[in-house]
Amino acid sequence: MPIKWTKTQGCTLKTEVGTTKDFGDVGYVYEYENGYWTSVYIYEDGTESDNYFTSKGKAKESVVEELISEIDNGRVVA
């Protein structure tokens, strides 16, 4: 499932929103401290899961993995 990452304009946290064709916005990443990143996965019911990483790439990968897990477990339908 390809996720398109778009930078949020004017945000000092370097936020990027992850969007898919089928589900819309599924999560985002932002730098919460120099070099450390938070990933936020958005579940279908609106709840969020925050995780912390040492790189932006790992944070983005976390959002992708969570989406794949949700699809594989039938919680969202692609």
NORPELIN-V971061 format. One record per helix or strand. SS is the DSSP state (A for helix, B for strand). FROM is the first residue (numbers start at 0). TO is the last residue. If there is no record, write none. Layout:
SS_FROM_TO ; SS_FROM_TO
This chain:
B_3_6 ; B_15_19 ; B_23_32 ; B_35_41 ; B_47_52 ; A_55_71
